[in-house]
Amino acid sequence: MTISMYQASVPVLIRQLEAVSAFLGKAEDYAEEQGLDAQELLDGKLAPDMLAFPRQIQIMTDMAKGGGARLAGQEAPAYADDETSFAQLRERIAKTVAYLNTLSATDIDGSEERDIVLKIAGNEMPFKGQAYLLGFVLPNVFFHATAAYAILRNKGVPLGKRDFLGGV
């Protein structure tokens, strides 16, 4: 049995986004229960040169929506990158999931050889669809989801592996 580009992308991205949204809710609850200023969690980093927590979520959602859009041959929705609270970050995730839910197997299947060219820091990065999904989109989504998870764990939020994996 083979796996389609749609099966390898949209459902996987949605599951991870929903898992992250759920653990953001747990972080918000934790801050309230502990009498912490949620900003302390939102300002979290694991290293001085690391992007702060909101950027992890912003990049993760940009990768997910951009990945789905490019595989479908569509323009991705643009977000302002101005979220400053857990509620706003969860809304961004919800918007991304809603967008991904508009994409169908018909939109994405057959995109394995689609030419995709990203422009990053003035440099062009050419991909074929399958390499883009498997070697760029999914690793980036999981990297930033992991960074967000690790920041919250480091701040004491009681999260476990099942929180990261979501509805598995």
VMD Tcl script that builds the backbone (N, CA, C; Angstrom):
set m [mol new atoms 504]
animate dup $m
set s [atomselect $m all]
$s set {name element resname resid chain x y z} {
  {N N MET 1 A 0.845 -1.186 0.000}
  {CA C MET 1 A 0.000 0.000 0.000}
  {C C MET 1 A 0.887 1.245 0.000}
  {N N THR 2 A 0.539 2.199 -0.793}
  {CA C THR 2 A 1.303 3.437 -0.854}
  {C C THR 2 A 0.605 4.523 -0.042}
  {N N ILE 3 A 1.376 5.509 0.303}
  {CA C ILE 3 A 0.836 6.673 1.018}
  {C C ILE 3 A 0.835 7.845 0.050}
  {N N SER 4 A -0.241 8.580 0.044}
  {CA C SER 4 A -0.349 9.706 -0.876}
  {C C SER 4 A 0.280 10.961 -0.279}
  {N N MET 5 A 0.536 11.918 -1.130}
  {CA C MET 5 A 1.062 13.206 -0.666}
  {C C MET 5 A 0.081 13.863 0.298}
  {N N TYR 6 A -1.197 13.742 0.023}
  {CA C TYR 6 A -2.192 14.320 0.935}
  {C C TYR 6 A -2.099 13.647 2.296}
  {N N GLN 7 A -2.095 12.318 2.317}
  {CA C GLN 7 A -2.041 11.587 3.589}
  {C C GLN 7 A -0.779 11.911 4.382}
  {N N ALA 8 A 0.308 12.169 3.676}
  {CA C ALA 8 A 1.581 12.470 4.335}
  {C C ALA 8 A 1.689 13.922 4.772}
  {N N SER 9 A 0.740 14.751 4.358}
  {CA C SER 9 A 0.852 16.174 4.670}
  {C C SER 9 A -0.287 16.678 5.554}
  {N N VAL 10 A -1.437 16.933 4.981}
  {CA C VAL 10 A -2.503 17.637 5.701}
  {C C VAL 10 A -2.896 16.968 7.023}
  {N N PRO 11 A -3.221 15.675 7.054}
  {CA C PRO 11 A -3.602 15.087 8.349}
  {C C PRO 11 A -2.469 15.120 9.382}
  {N N VAL 12 A -1.239 14.942 8.925}
  {CA C VAL 12 A -0.080 14.973 9.831}
  {C C VAL 12 A 0.100 16.381 10.397}
  {N N LEU 13 A 0.014 17.373 9.546}
  {CA C LEU 13 A 0.163 18.764 9.989}
  {C C LEU 13 A -0.952 19.150 10.952}
  {N N ILE 14 A -2.169 18.793 10.625}
  {CA C ILE 14 A -3.300 19.140 11.499}
  {C C ILE 14 A -3.156 18.479 12.860}
  {N N ARG 15 A -2.786 17.206 12.884}
  {CA C ARG 15 A -2.622 16.518 14.172}
  {C C ARG 15 A -1.593 17.223 15.041}
  {N N GLN 16 A -0.464 17.607 14.445}
  {CA C GLN 16 A 0.570 18.260 15.249}
  {C C GLN 16 A 0.139 19.646 15.701}
  {N N LEU 17 A -0.504 20.393 14.827}
  {CA C LEU 17 A -0.986 21.724 15.208}
  {C C LEU 17 A -1.991 21.621 16.360}
  {N N GLU 18 A -2.893 20.670 16.283}
  {CA C GLU 18 A -3.886 20.504 17.349}
  {C C GLU 18 A -3.226 20.075 18.658}
  {N N ALA 19 A -2.197 19.241 18.579}
  {CA C ALA 19 A -1.472 18.846 19.782}
  {C C ALA 19 A -0.800 20.058 20.425}
  {N N VAL 20 A -0.174 20.886 19.609}
  {CA C VAL 20 A 0.485 22.087 20.132}
  {C C VAL 20 A -0.552 23.023 20.745}
  {N N SER 21 A -1.671 23.204 20.080}
  {CA C SER 21 A -2.722 24.064 20.631}
  {C C SER 21 A -3.171 23.561 22.000}
  {N N ALA 22 A -3.316 22.260 22.128}
  {CA C ALA 22 A -3.739 21.681 23.407}
  {C C ALA 22 A -2.685 21.922 24.490}
  {N N PHE 23 A -1.411 21.773 24.154}
  {CA C PHE 23 A -0.434 22.010 25.219}
  {C C PHE 23 A -0.232 23.482 25.503}
  {N N LEU 24 A -0.578 24.351 24.570}
  {CA C LEU 24 A -0.601 25.786 24.895}
  {C C LEU 24 A -1.704 26.066 25.914}
  {N N GLY 25 A -2.832 25.402 25.757}
  {CA C GLY 25 A -3.904 25.534 26.739}
  {C C GLY 25 A -3.463 25.072 28.115}
  {N N LYS 26 A -2.721 23.973 28.160}
  {CA C LYS 26 A -2.200 23.479 29.438}
  {C C LYS 26 A -1.213 24.479 30.047}
  {N N ALA 27 A -0.410 25.106 29.211}
  {CA C ALA 27 A 0.548 26.107 29.700}
  {C C ALA 27 A -0.184 27.304 30.287}
  {N N GLU 28 A -1.217 27.739 29.613}
  {CA C GLU 28 A -2.011 28.867 30.101}
  {C C GLU 28 A -2.651 28.525 31.442}
  {N N ASP 29 A -3.214 27.325 31.545}
  {CA C ASP 29 A -3.811 26.867 32.810}
  {C C ASP 29 A -2.761 26.780 33.915}
  {N N TYR 30 A -1.583 26.269 33.571}
  {CA C TYR 30 A -0.491 26.139 34.537}
  {C C TYR 30 A -0.096 27.505 35.096}
  {N N ALA 31 A 0.047 28.485 34.222}
  {CA C ALA 31 A 0.425 29.832 34.663}
  {C C ALA 31 A -0.619 30.369 35.633}
  {N N GLU 32 A -1.874 30.186 35.316}
  {CA C GLU 32 A -2.943 30.677 36.187}
  {C C GLU 32 A -2.937 29.945 37.532}
  {N N GLU 33 A -2.816 28.625 37.488}
  {CA C GLU 33 A -2.812 27.825 38.725}
  {C C GLU 33 A -1.624 28.161 39.616}
  {N N GLN 34 A -0.483 28.470 39.022}
  {CA C GLN 34 A 0.738 28.753 39.776}
  {C C GLN 34 A 0.889 30.232 40.125}
  {N N GLY 35 A -0.034 31.051 39.662}
  {CA C GLY 35 A 0.058 32.481 39.908}
  {C C GLY 35 A 1.202 33.135 39.146}
  {N N LEU 36 A 1.558 32.558 38.016}
  {CA C LEU 36 A 2.640 33.108 37.192}
  {C C LEU 36 A 2.086 34.091 36.182}
  {N N ASP 37 A 2.884 35.037 35.817}
  {CA C ASP 37 A 2.553 35.902 34.695}
  {C C ASP 37 A 2.807 35.075 33.438}
  {N N ALA 38 A 1.790 34.888 32.606}
  {CA C ALA 38 A 1.940 34.093 31.387}
  {C C ALA 38 A 3.076 34.615 30.516}
  {N N GLN 39 A 3.391 35.898 30.645}
  {CA C GLN 39 A 4.470 36.478 29.844}
  {C C GLN 39 A 5.801 35.800 30.134}
  {N N GLU 40 A 5.969 35.313 31.359}
  {CA C GLU 40 A 7.201 34.600 31.700}
  {C C GLU 40 A 7.371 33.360 30.815}
  {N N LEU 41 A 6.278 32.676 30.546}
  {CA C LEU 41 A 6.332 31.512 29.658}
  {C C LEU 41 A 6.511 31.947 28.211}
  {N N LEU 42 A 5.791 32.984 27.822}
  {CA C LEU 42 A 5.855 33.465 26.439}
  {C C LEU 42 A 7.231 34.026 26.073}
  {N N ASP 43 A 7.953 34.532 27.060}
  {CA C ASP 43 A 9.297 35.060 26.822}
  {C C ASP 43 A 10.351 33.955 26.826}
  {N N GLY 44 A 9.927 32.716 27.070}
  {CA C GLY 44 A 10.852 31.611 27.246}
  {C C GLY 44 A 11.706 31.295 26.030}
  {N N LYS 45 A 12.944 30.932 26.339}
  {CA C LYS 45 A 13.935 30.465 25.364}
  {C C LYS 45 A 14.761 29.397 26.064}
  {N N LEU 46 A 15.403 28.551 25.293}
  {CA C LEU 46 A 16.311 27.563 25.867}
  {C C LEU 46 A 17.763 28.012 25.793}
  {N N ALA 47 A 18.032 28.985 24.954}
  {CA C ALA 47 A 19.379 29.525 24.782}
  {C C ALA 47 A 19.247 31.007 24.427}
  {N N PRO 48 A 20.229 31.809 24.789}
  {CA C PRO 48 A 20.125 33.250 24.541}
  {C C PRO 48 A 19.895 33.638 23.080}
  {N N ASP 49 A 20.443 32.853 22.152}
  {CA C ASP 49 A 20.301 33.203 20.739}
  {C C ASP 49 A 19.096 32.539 20.070}
  {N N MET 50 A 18.248 31.932 20.861}
  {CA C MET 50 A 17.073 31.232 20.340}
  {C C MET 50 A 15.906 32.197 20.175}
  {N N LEU 51 A 15.054 31.914 19.202}
  {CA C LEU 51 A 13.834 32.700 19.046}
  {C C LEU 51 A 12.900 32.428 20.224}
  {N N ALA 52 A 12.199 33.460 20.660}
  {CA C ALA 52 A 11.285 33.312 21.799}
  {C C ALA 52 A 10.074 32.468 21.405}
  {N N PHE 53 A 9.338 32.064 22.404}
  {CA C PHE 53 A 8.229 31.136 22.250}
  {C C PHE 53 A 7.237 31.520 21.143}
  {N N PRO 54 A 6.720 32.748 21.101}
  {CA C PRO 54 A 5.741 33.056 20.045}
  {C C PRO 54 A 6.271 32.827 18.630}
  {N N ARG 55 A 7.544 33.112 18.399}
  {CA C ARG 55 A 8.120 32.900 17.065}
  {C C ARG 55 A 8.148 31.421 16.698}
  {N N GLN 56 A 8.310 30.554 17.693}
  {CA C GLN 56 A 8.279 29.113 17.417}
  {C C GLN 56 A 6.915 28.730 16.837}
  {N N ILE 57 A 5.858 29.261 17.428}
  {CA C ILE 57 A 4.501 28.948 16.975}
  {C C ILE 57 A 4.232 29.623 15.630}
  {N N GLN 58 A 4.681 30.840 15.476}
  {CA C GLN 58 A 4.472 31.547 14.208}
  {C C GLN 58 A 5.163 30.824 13.054}
  {N N ILE 59 A 6.392 30.410 13.251}
  {CA C ILE 59 A 7.115 29.718 12.189}
  {C C ILE 59 A 6.485 28.357 11.917}
  {N N MET 60 A 6.095 27.657 12.965}
  {CA C MET 60 A 5.453 26.351 12.796}
  {C C MET 60 A 4.196 26.476 11.940}
  {N N THR 61 A 3.350 27.464 12.241}
  {CA C THR 61 A 2.115 27.626 11.477}
  {C C THR 61 A 2.403 28.120 10.057}
  {N N ASP 62 A 3.400 28.974 9.904}
  {CA C ASP 62 A 3.781 29.411 8.553}
  {C C ASP 62 A 4.242 28.221 7.710}
  {N N MET 63 A 5.024 27.339 8.298}
  {CA C MET 63 A 5.489 26.147 7.584}
  {C C MET 63 A 4.314 25.266 7.191}
  {N N ALA 64 A 3.379 25.076 8.101}
  {CA C ALA 64 A 2.237 24.194 7.832}
  {C C ALA 64 A 1.349 24.762 6.729}
  {N N LYS 65 A 0.956 26.020 6.863}
  {CA C LYS 65 A 0.047 26.599 5.849}
  {C C LYS 65 A 0.765 26.799 4.526}
  {N N GLY 66 A 2.022 27.230 4.578}
  {CA C GLY 66 A 2.794 27.401 3.353}
  {C C GLY 66 A 3.049 26.080 2.652}
  {N N GLY 67 A 3.333 25.063 3.443}
  {CA C GLY 67 A 3.556 23.741 2.862}
  {C C GLY 67 A 2.323 23.226 2.154}
  {N N GLY 68 A 1.193 23.277 2.835}
  {CA C GLY 68 A -0.044 22.821 2.215}
  {C C GLY 68 A -0.373 23.617 0.967}
  {N N ALA 69 A -0.240 24.934 1.056}
  {CA C ALA 69 A -0.563 25.802 -0.073}
  {C C ALA 69 A 0.328 25.510 -1.274}
  {N N ARG 70 A 1.632 25.435 -1.054}
  {CA C ARG 70 A 2.543 25.218 -2.175}
  {C C ARG 70 A 2.319 23.861 -2.831}
  {N N LEU 71 A 2.059 22.834 -2.013}
  {CA C LEU 71 A 1.788 21.521 -2.587}
  {C C LEU 71 A 0.509 21.546 -3.422}
  {N N ALA 72 A -0.452 22.365 -3.007}
  {CA C ALA 72 A -1.721 22.473 -3.726}
  {C C ALA 72 A -1.656 23.479 -4.878}
  {N N GLY 73 A -0.524 24.157 -5.017}
  {CA C GLY 73 A -0.403 25.169 -6.065}
  {C C GLY 73 A -1.201 26.423 -5.767}
  {N N GLN 74 A -1.351 26.740 -4.488}
  {CA C GLN 74 A -2.123 27.899 -4.055}
  {C C GLN 74 A -1.228 28.907 -3.340}
  {N N GLU 75 A -1.782 30.076 -3.132}
  {CA C GLU 75 A -1.140 31.120 -2.322}
  {C C GLU 75 A -1.561 30.887 -0.867}
  {N N ALA 76 A -0.608 30.879 0.036}
  {CA C ALA 76 A -0.921 30.682 1.461}
  {C C ALA 76 A -1.490 31.959 2.062}
  {N N PRO 77 A -2.385 31.835 3.022}
  {CA C PRO 77 A -2.852 33.027 3.728}
  {C C PRO 77 A -1.686 33.674 4.483}
  {N N ALA 78 A -1.713 34.984 4.609}
  {CA C ALA 78 A -0.659 35.714 5.321}
  {C C ALA 78 A -1.161 36.114 6.705}
  {N N TYR 79 A -0.306 35.978 7.683}
  {CA C TYR 79 A -0.616 36.389 9.053}
  {C C TYR 79 A 0.369 37.480 9.461}
  {N N ALA 80 A -0.032 38.316 10.394}
  {CA C ALA 80 A 0.762 39.488 10.783}
  {C C ALA 80 A 1.939 39.185 11.706}
  {N N ASP 81 A 1.995 38.031 12.333}
  {CA C ASP 81 A 3.059 37.691 13.291}
  {C C ASP 81 A 3.082 38.663 14.466}
  {N N ASP 82 A 1.910 38.980 14.991}
  {CA C ASP 82 A 1.831 39.941 16.099}
  {C C ASP 82 A 1.192 39.356 17.360}
  {N N GLU 83 A 1.156 38.050 17.471}
  {CA C GLU 83 A 0.539 37.415 18.640}
  {C C GLU 83 A 1.387 37.625 19.892}
  {N N THR 84 A 0.707 37.962 20.989}
  {CA C THR 84 A 1.409 38.227 22.243}
  {C C THR 84 A 0.825 37.446 23.419}
  {N N SER 85 A -0.117 36.545 23.162}
  {CA C SER 85 A -0.729 35.777 24.252}
  {C C SER 85 A -0.968 34.341 23.793}
  {N N PHE 86 A -1.187 33.464 24.767}
  {CA C PHE 86 A -1.512 32.085 24.430}
  {C C PHE 86 A -2.804 32.022 23.624}
  {N N ALA 87 A -3.784 32.815 23.996}
  {CA C ALA 87 A -5.063 32.813 23.273}
  {C C ALA 87 A -4.856 33.205 21.812}
  {N N GLN 88 A -4.047 34.224 21.571}
  {CA C GLN 88 A -3.787 34.650 20.189}
  {C C GLN 88 A -3.015 33.585 19.416}
  {N N LEU 89 A -2.075 32.932 20.074}
  {CA C LEU 89 A -1.316 31.871 19.413}
  {C C LEU 89 A -2.221 30.683 19.089}
  {N N ARG 90 A -3.119 30.350 20.002}
  {CA C ARG 90 A -4.061 29.255 19.743}
  {C C ARG 90 A -5.015 29.630 18.606}
  {N N GLU 91 A -5.397 30.894 18.514}
  {CA C GLU 91 A -6.245 31.340 17.406}
  {C C GLU 91 A -5.478 31.225 16.082}
  {N N ARG 92 A -4.217 31.553 16.093}
  {CA C ARG 92 A -3.395 31.419 14.877}
  {C C ARG 92 A -3.342 29.957 14.440}
  {N N ILE 93 A -3.172 29.081 15.397}
  {CA C ILE 93 A -3.163 27.652 15.075}
  {C C ILE 93 A -4.520 27.239 14.512}
  {N N ALA 94 A -5.595 27.690 15.127}
  {CA C ALA 94 A -6.943 27.352 14.646}
  {C C ALA 94 A -7.169 27.846 13.222}
  {N N LYS 95 A -6.688 29.055 12.911}
  {CA C LYS 95 A -6.811 29.578 11.541}
  {C C LYS 95 A -6.028 28.704 10.563}
  {N N THR 96 A -4.880 28.238 10.997}
  {CA C THR 96 A -4.051 27.395 10.135}
  {C C THR 96 A -4.735 26.056 9.892}
  {N N VAL 97 A -5.274 25.463 10.941}
  {CA C VAL 97 A -6.007 24.201 10.792}
  {C C VAL 97 A -7.212 24.405 9.870}
  {N N ALA 98 A -7.934 25.495 10.058}
  {CA C ALA 98 A -9.090 25.771 9.202}
  {C C ALA 98 A -8.662 25.872 7.736}
  {N N TYR 99 A -7.541 26.548 7.485}
  {CA C TYR 99 A -7.051 26.640 6.115}
  {C C TYR 99 A -6.686 25.255 5.579}
  {N N LEU 100 A -5.927 24.494 6.349}
  {CA C LEU 100 A -5.521 23.167 5.887}
  {C C LEU 100 A -6.733 22.290 5.603}
  {N N ASN 101 A -7.797 22.475 6.371}
  {CA C ASN 101 A -9.014 21.703 6.147}
  {C C ASN 101 A -9.701 22.060 4.828}
  {N N THR 102 A -9.325 23.161 4.210}
  {CA C THR 102 A -9.891 23.503 2.894}
  {C C THR 102 A -9.183 22.758 1.774}
  {N N LEU 103 A -8.035 22.178 2.069}
  {CA C LEU 103 A -7.262 21.463 1.058}
  {C C LEU 103 A -7.719 20.012 0.995}
  {N N SER 104 A -7.880 19.519 -0.202}
  {CA C SER 104 A -8.350 18.143 -0.379}
  {C C SER 104 A -7.249 17.286 -0.992}
  {N N ALA 105 A -7.500 15.993 -0.989}
  {CA C ALA 105 A -6.576 15.073 -1.643}
  {C C ALA 105 A -6.436 15.421 -3.120}
  {N N THR 106 A -7.500 15.855 -3.733}
  {CA C THR 106 A -7.462 16.251 -5.142}
  {C C THR 106 A -6.499 17.413 -5.352}
  {N N ASP 107 A -6.421 18.315 -4.376}
  {CA C ASP 107 A -5.530 19.477 -4.477}
  {C C ASP 107 A -4.059 19.085 -4.378}
  {N N ILE 108 A -3.760 18.080 -3.565}
  {CA C ILE 108 A -2.366 17.796 -3.199}
  {C C ILE 108 A -1.792 16.531 -3.834}
  {N N ASP 109 A -2.611 15.511 -3.984}
  {CA C ASP 109 A -2.088 14.280 -4.593}
  {C C ASP 109 A -1.580 14.567 -5.996}
  {N N GLY 110 A -0.448 13.971 -6.315}
  {CA C GLY 110 A 0.182 14.225 -7.606}
  {C C GLY 110 A 1.193 15.359 -7.573}
  {N N SER 111 A 1.415 15.925 -6.392}
  {CA C SER 111 A 2.354 17.053 -6.292}
  {C C SER 111 A 3.793 16.617 -6.031}
  {N N GLU 112 A 4.056 15.328 -6.086}
  {CA C GLU 112 A 5.397 14.819 -5.792}
  {C C GLU 112 A 6.481 15.496 -6.631}
  {N N GLU 113 A 6.196 15.770 -7.881}
  {CA C GLU 113 A 7.186 16.357 -8.793}
  {C C GLU 113 A 6.942 17.841 -9.063}
  {N N ARG 114 A 5.998 18.443 -8.341}
  {CA C ARG 114 A 5.719 19.880 -8.538}
  {C C ARG 114 A 6.977 20.688 -8.206}
  {N N ASP 115 A 7.313 21.631 -9.043}
  {CA C ASP 115 A 8.441 22.528 -8.775}
  {C C ASP 115 A 8.024 23.566 -7.742}
  {N N ILE 116 A 8.806 23.649 -6.695}
  {CA C ILE 116 A 8.567 24.619 -5.619}
  {C C ILE 116 A 9.880 25.341 -5.383}
  {N N VAL 117 A 9.843 26.653 -5.439}
  {CA C VAL 117 A 11.047 27.450 -5.215}
  {C C VAL 117 A 10.766 28.418 -4.078}
  {N N LEU 118 A 11.531 28.306 -3.011}
  {CA C LEU 118 A 11.441 29.228 -1.882}
  {C C LEU 118 A 12.542 30.268 -2.015}
  {N N LYS 119 A 12.238 31.469 -1.575}
  {CA C LYS 119 A 13.255 32.515 -1.508}
  {C C LYS 119 A 13.457 32.840 -0.041}
  {N N ILE 120 A 14.640 32.502 0.451}
  {CA C ILE 120 A 14.971 32.701 1.860}
  {C C ILE 120 A 16.264 33.484 1.932}
  {N N ALA 121 A 16.201 34.632 2.589}
  {CA C ALA 121 A 17.364 35.509 2.751}
  {C C ALA 121 A 18.032 35.804 1.407}
  {N N GLY 122 A 17.209 36.026 0.393}
  {CA C GLY 122 A 17.727 36.373 -0.918}
  {C C GLY 122 A 18.223 35.206 -1.748}
  {N N ASN 123 A 18.147 34.014 -1.194}
  {CA C ASN 123 A 18.597 32.820 -1.913}
  {C C ASN 123 A 17.406 31.975 -2.326}
  {N N GLU 124 A 17.495 31.405 -3.508}
  {CA C GLU 124 A 16.453 30.509 -3.978}
  {C C GLU 124 A 16.766 29.084 -3.554}
  {N N MET 125 A 15.741 28.408 -3.060}
  {CA C MET 125 A 15.850 27.003 -2.677}
  {C C MET 125 A 14.837 26.227 -3.520}
  {N N PRO 126 A 15.316 25.521 -4.553}
  {CA C PRO 126 A 14.389 24.756 -5.394}
  {C C PRO 126 A 14.135 23.359 -4.822}
  {N N PHE 127 A 12.894 22.933 -4.911}
  {CA C PHE 127 A 12.490 21.607 -4.447}
  {C C PHE 127 A 11.546 20.990 -5.462}
  {N N LYS 128 A 11.420 19.698 -5.402}
  {CA C LYS 128 A 10.290 18.974 -5.971}
  {C C LYS 128 A 9.346 18.740 -4.795}
  {N N GLY 129 A 8.071 18.598 -5.087}
  {CA C GLY 129 A 7.056 18.542 -4.040}
  {C C GLY 129 A 7.328 17.544 -2.927}
  {N N GLN 130 A 7.662 16.305 -3.273}
  {CA C GLN 130 A 7.875 15.299 -2.238}
  {C C GLN 130 A 9.077 15.637 -1.363}
  {N N ALA 131 A 10.166 16.069 -1.968}
  {CA C ALA 131 A 11.348 16.453 -1.193}
  {C C ALA 131 A 11.042 17.661 -0.312}
  {N N TYR 132 A 10.255 18.579 -0.817}
  {CA C TYR 132 A 9.849 19.757 -0.042}
  {C C TYR 132 A 9.068 19.340 1.198}
  {N N LEU 133 A 8.082 18.460 1.011}
  {CA C LEU 133 A 7.279 18.008 2.148}
  {C C LEU 133 A 8.117 17.232 3.149}
  {N N LEU 134 A 8.817 16.221 2.679}
  {CA C LEU 134 A 9.515 15.299 3.580}
  {C C LEU 134 A 10.824 15.847 4.132}
  {N N GLY 135 A 11.490 16.712 3.382}
  {CA C GLY 135 A 12.795 17.198 3.812}
  {C C GLY 135 A 12.815 18.620 4.321}
  {N N PHE 136 A 11.691 19.340 4.200}
  {CA C PHE 136 A 11.675 20.733 4.629}
  {C C PHE 136 A 10.458 21.057 5.503}
  {N N VAL 137 A 9.259 20.826 4.984}
  {CA C VAL 137 A 8.050 21.216 5.725}
  {C C VAL 137 A 7.905 20.423 7.013}
  {N N LEU 138 A 7.829 19.101 6.905}
  {CA C LEU 138 A 7.599 18.301 8.114}
  {C C LEU 138 A 8.724 18.464 9.141}
  {N N PRO 139 A 10.000 18.407 8.734}
  {CA C PRO 139 A 11.044 18.621 9.752}
  {C C PRO 139 A 10.948 19.989 10.430}
  {N N ASN 140 A 10.616 21.032 9.678}
  {CA C ASN 140 A 10.490 22.357 10.282}
  {C C ASN 140 A 9.306 22.443 11.231}
  {N N VAL 141 A 8.172 21.884 10.857}
  {CA C VAL 141 A 7.003 21.894 11.751}
  {C C VAL 141 A 7.341 21.166 13.046}
  {N N PHE 142 A 7.934 19.986 12.932}
  {CA C PHE 142 A 8.258 19.223 14.140}
  {C C PHE 142 A 9.377 19.881 14.953}
  {N N PHE 143 A 10.331 20.514 14.296}
  {CA C PHE 143 A 11.388 21.230 15.018}
  {C C PHE 143 A 10.787 22.332 15.894}
  {N N HIS 144 A 9.934 23.156 15.305}
  {CA C HIS 144 A 9.382 24.290 16.056}
  {C C HIS 144 A 8.350 23.834 17.089}
  {N N ALA 145 A 7.631 22.771 16.805}
  {CA C ALA 145 A 6.722 22.198 17.814}
  {C C ALA 145 A 7.539 21.664 18.988}
  {N N THR 146 A 8.653 21.013 18.692}
  {CA C THR 146 A 9.523 20.486 19.743}
  {C C THR 146 A 10.146 21.614 20.553}
  {N N ALA 147 A 10.578 22.672 19.886}
  {CA C ALA 147 A 11.161 23.815 20.598}
  {C C ALA 147 A 10.130 24.423 21.543}
  {N N ALA 148 A 8.897 24.601 21.070}
  {CA C ALA 148 A 7.842 25.161 21.915}
  {C C ALA 148 A 7.576 24.249 23.117}
  {N N TYR 149 A 7.478 22.963 22.865}
  {CA C TYR 149 A 7.275 21.980 23.933}
  {C C TYR 149 A 8.413 22.060 24.958}
  {N N ALA 150 A 9.645 22.075 24.466}
  {CA C ALA 150 A 10.815 22.087 25.361}
  {C C ALA 150 A 10.884 23.377 26.182}
  {N N ILE 151 A 10.542 24.495 25.595}
  {CA C ILE 151 A 10.521 25.760 26.343}
  {C C ILE 151 A 9.536 25.662 27.497}
  {N N LEU 152 A 8.349 25.175 27.210}
  {CA C LEU 152 A 7.332 25.067 28.260}
  {C C LEU 152 A 7.735 24.066 29.332}
  {N N ARG 153 A 8.289 22.930 28.934}
  {CA C ARG 153 A 8.768 21.935 29.921}
  {C C ARG 153 A 9.852 22.554 30.795}
  {N N ASN 154 A 10.751 23.305 30.176}
  {CA C ASN 154 A 11.832 23.944 30.906}
  {C C ASN 154 A 11.303 24.956 31.924}
  {N N LYS 155 A 10.148 25.531 31.629}
  {CA C LYS 155 A 9.522 26.498 32.539}
  {C C LYS 155 A 8.639 25.813 33.582}
  {N N GLY 156 A 8.592 24.486 33.565}
  {CA C GLY 156 A 7.853 23.750 34.587}
  {C C GLY 156 A 6.464 23.289 34.203}
  {N N VAL 157 A 6.014 23.589 33.001}
  {CA C VAL 157 A 4.678 23.159 32.584}
  {C C VAL 157 A 4.674 21.628 32.521}
  {N N PRO 158 A 3.717 21.002 33.206}
  {CA C PRO 158 A 3.695 19.532 33.277}
  {C C PRO 158 A 3.147 18.896 31.990}
  {N N LEU 159 A 4.020 18.767 31.022}
  {CA C LEU 159 A 3.674 18.154 29.744}
  {C C LEU 159 A 4.426 16.842 29.602}
  {N N GLY 160 A 3.841 15.925 28.877}
  {CA C GLY 160 A 4.493 14.656 28.604}
  {C C GLY 160 A 4.460 14.338 27.124}
  {N N LYS 161 A 4.987 13.178 26.798}
  {CA C LYS 161 A 5.077 12.755 25.402}
  {C C LYS 161 A 3.704 12.703 24.746}
  {N N ARG 162 A 2.705 12.244 25.467}
  {CA C ARG 162 A 1.355 12.167 24.903}
  {C C ARG 162 A 0.823 13.568 24.543}
  {N N ASP 163 A 1.208 14.584 25.300}
  {CA C ASP 163 A 0.816 15.944 24.967}
  {C C ASP 163 A 1.427 16.354 23.632}
  {N N PHE 164 A 2.679 16.012 23.421}
  {CA C PHE 164 A 3.347 16.368 22.178}
  {C C PHE 164 A 2.738 15.624 20.991}
  {N N LEU 165 A 2.472 14.331 21.187}
  {CA C LEU 165 A 1.962 13.522 20.094}
  {C C LEU 165 A 0.496 13.813 19.764}
  {N N GLY 166 A -0.253 14.288 20.721}
  {CA C GLY 166 A -1.649 14.596 20.446}
  {C C GLY 166 A -2.503 13.354 20.309}
  {N N GLY 167 A -3.442 13.399 19.396}
  {CA C GLY 167 A -4.443 12.342 19.250}
  {C C GLY 167 A -3.942 11.103 18.559}
  {N N VAL 168 A -2.892 10.494 19.099}
  {CA C VAL 168 A -2.351 9.270 18.523}
  {C C VAL 168 A -3.018 8.075 19.157}
}
mol reanalyze $m
mol bondsrecalc $m
mol representation Tube
mol addrep $m
